[in-house]
């Protein structure tokens, strides 16, 4: 049995009014929790700060970053690992040139995100954070 290729990502969990922020990258038809893959030897924090600024045009406040969980799920023959963090930010949320759309999802929208994101949705609804 062939070993699955690992895609190692970090994600920013932003919840407001019982909904979680999701983004649809340009050229894709699925929404994701904002974040992305590390470059070179970046730490989770460095990746998170860079990706969120690139995608959402806001600056996360490093002193407020907190790990909320790490999830793994198979997706199209790949193993996706997503380390999730909350953080406060400064600036105005806006889709960058990399992002086609931003949306606030409730648990009912779970099927619109990839399998690894669905695991996060399950934990958030169980914790009473997602409507």
C-alpha positions in Angstrom: 0.0 0.0 0.0 1.4 3.4 -1.0 2.0 6.0 1.6 -0.2 9.0 1.3 1.4 12.3 0.6 1.1 14.8 3.5 -0.1 18.3 3.0 0.8 20.2 6.2 -1.2 23.4 6.7 -2.1 26.0 9.3 -5.5 27.7 9.6 -7.0 30.7 11.3 -10.2 30.0 13.2 -12.3 33.2 13.3 -15.7 32.8 14.8 -18.2 35.7 15.1 -21.9 35.3 16.0 -21.7 31.5 15.9 -20.3 31.4 12.4 -16.8 30.7 11.1 -14.9 32.6 8.5 -14.2 30.7 5.3 -12.5 31.7 2.1 -12.8 30.4 -1.5 -9.4 30.8 -3.3 -9.4 32.1 -6.9 -9.9 29.3 -9.4 -11.3 26.8 -6.8 -14.9 25.8 -6.2 -14.6 24.9 -2.5 -14.4 27.1 0.6 -11.6 26.5 3.2 -10.7 27.8 6.6 -8.2 30.6 5.8 -4.6 29.7 6.0 -2.2 27.7 3.9 1.0 25.7 3.6 4.3 26.7 5.1 7.2 27.9 3.0 10.7 26.4 3.7 11.4 26.2 7.4 8.6 28.5 8.6 7.0 27.8 11.9 3.3 27.5 12.3 3.1 31.1 13.6 5.2 32.5 10.8 3.0 30.6 8.2 -0.2 31.7 9.9 0.8 35.4 10.0 2.0 35.4 6.4 -0.9 33.5 4.9 -3.6 35.5 6.6 -2.1 38.8 5.6 -1.8 37.5 2.0 -5.3 36.2 1.9 -7.4 38.5 4.0 -5.3 41.8 4.2 -5.3 41.9 8.0 -2.5 41.5 10.5 -2.9 38.8 13.2 -1.6 39.9 16.6 1.1 37.4 17.4 0.6 37.7 21.2 -3.0 36.5 20.9 -2.4 33.4 18.8 -3.6 30.2 20.5 -3.7 26.6 19.2 -7.1 25.1 19.2 -6.5 21.7 17.6 -4.8 19.8 14.9 -6.8 17.7 12.5 -6.0 15.1 9.8 -8.2 13.7 7.1 -7.7 11.9 3.7 -8.8 14.0 0.7 -8.4 12.9 -2.9 -5.6 10.5 -2.1 -3.7 13.0 0.1 -3.4 13.2 3.8 -4.2 16.8 5.0 -3.0 18.0 8.4 -4.4 21.3 9.5 -3.1 23.0 12.7 -5.8 25.5 13.8 -5.2 28.7 15.7 -7.4 31.6 17.0 -6.0 35.1 17.1 -7.1 38.7 17.3 -6.4 40.9 14.3 -6.1 44.5 13.2 -7.3 45.9 9.9 -10.4 45.3 7.9 -11.1 41.8 6.6 -11.1 41.8 2.8 -10.5 39.2 0.1 -7.0 39.7 -1.5 -6.2 39.0 -5.1 -5.8 35.3 -4.1 -9.3 35.0 -2.8 -12.6 35.0 -4.8 -15.0 35.1 -1.9 -15.3 35.3 1.9 -18.3 33.8 3.7 -19.4 33.1 7.3 -20.5 29.5 7.7 -22.7 27.8 10.2 -22.6 24.1 11.0 -25.3 23.6 8.3 -22.7 24.6 5.7 -20.3 21.8 6.8 -20.7 19.9 3.5 -19.3 22.9 1.6 -15.8 22.5 3.1 -13.1 19.8 2.8 -13.0 16.7 5.1 -10.3 18.1 7.4 -12.3 21.3 7.8 -15.4 19.3 8.6 -13.6 17.8 11.6 -13.0 21.3 13.0 -16.7 22.1 12.4 -17.6 19.0 14.4 -15.4 20.1 17.4 -16.7 23.7 17.3 -20.4 22.7 17.3 -19.7 20.2 20.1 -18.1 23.0 22.1 -21.1 25.3 21.5 -19.1 27.7 19.4 -20.7 27.1 16.0 -24.4 27.6 15.3 
